[in-house]
Amino acid sequence: MERIRITGGRTLAGRVRPAAAKNSVLPLLAAGLLCEGPCVLRGVPDLADVDASLELLRAVGAQPERRGADILLPPSRPGGRIPTDIAGAMRASVFYLAPLLTRAGQVELPLPGGCRLGPRPIDIHLDGLATLGAQVDAGADRVTVRRAGLLQGADYTLRLPSVGATLTLLMAACCAQGDTTLRGAACEPEIADVAVFLRKCGARIEGAGTPVVRIRGMGGPLPGGADHDPVPDRIAAATYAAAVAVAGGQVTVEQCRPGHLAAFLRFLRAAGCEIAAGPTEFTVRRDPASPLWGGADLRTGAWPGFATDTAPLAAAVLLRARGDSRIHDALFQNRFACARGFAAMGARVRADGRDLSIRGVQTLHAATVTAPDLRGGAALIITALAARGTSVVQDAGHVRRGYQDLPGDLAALGARCAAGQTLSDVAKKNLLTVQMG
Ligand code: EPU
């Protein structure tokens, strides 16, 4: 079990650069299967979900290759069965539905089911594919999607702006026969980024990043390939910004798109941080002696609303703010599992389903806490930056699903923060050494 030790009390200073967005990279790795030409993705962070995606690609017959920070995707003829263990390890396996259906004519996906954030159905993915002419057989634990001939373009309205379903239908429609219009599509920057990649490969797409996307189907795989630099990770950028708000100091987050986290930066300003933003970087400053202001009433929503992935980070900022705050997560039922860890550090919080209420306290103290999920884990690490003493965040493997090295990044900014192993890991390693010796 991975764990991270954080000793609170240091302010942060310096510059940091977010990696390529996980939520672009994961669908892009799947989208590469649609192409007849070679693809390269630049600056891909070393994340657990990227490793799982590479394993999935190999399992379906592709030959991805990591060269330093780049991933090469040579053209392939993939097959359509996704191994259950890989599908279960990563929600992003759903991104392989459309590419495998398109290239192999059939795909079998063990159902991703619920996850720690709550139920995560894929009905919109399946309903949309059925509207394009696919035959969908959904069983209790797996779904099989087939096509007889090419998928056919259609006019389809998503019942809610799902990021994943928009990407599935975008990928499927690119290779279908005829034109597709997607209405009520999600507008997150990662969707526009995937569309840029697909266009480089020969797809004809207009309006990606808006609620109405028009796609002219190619009637087969995309003819080209692409060399692509995915958008910078806006949630990682928000994480660094939240860390400065909590710990105090001055940090510039460089080579990012501040406009992609505008709602979060507005929230930090209202909480008492100084923010200076340009087109490709922003600086967050907070005097650790000055108070943070609470009284926030936040509701997460689809882009350009307050991103659900930043809700636990906002909570970490508000724990010591003056005044009562509330956060409602409109997307996931169990977004605030991190509340338990906050409370262990002395915060006054109450999680009730989708709602978190916070009454700001003056001081927090160190504790041993458990990362419940990716963003909740990041929020606990950040909270510990301002807690008295040395905290330990257990089960930190969750955090590695979305950040290559969050403890290292924070340490480079001056935090006392390091990843470590549990005693049992050390004991196992010693035992192995003894046995091998
Ligand atoms: N939904 C349905 N049916 C569907 C699809 C979605 O009911 O067929 C519901 C979901 O249950 C949820 C809402 O729609 O309540 C939004 O889900 P969405 O499909 O937009 O999310 P996602 O594609 O599963 C991506 C990110 C998440 C991020 C959300 C929202 C990836 C790999 N994941 O998930 O990122 O929270 O969009 O922005 O892109 C994370 O990075 O930690 C993370 C969870």
Boltz pocket constraint, residues with backbone or C-beta under 6 A from the ligand:
constraints:
  - pocket:
      binder: B
      contacts: [[A, 22], [A, 23], [A, 24], [A, 26], [A, 91], [A, 92], [A, 119], [A, 120], [A, 121], [A, 122], [A, 123], [A, 124], [A, 125], [A, 126], [A, 160], [A, 161], [A, 162], [A, 163], [A, 164], [A, 165], [A, 186], [A, 308], [A, 309], [A, 330], [A, 331], [A, 332], [A, 374], [A, 375], [A, 402]]
      max_distance: 6.0
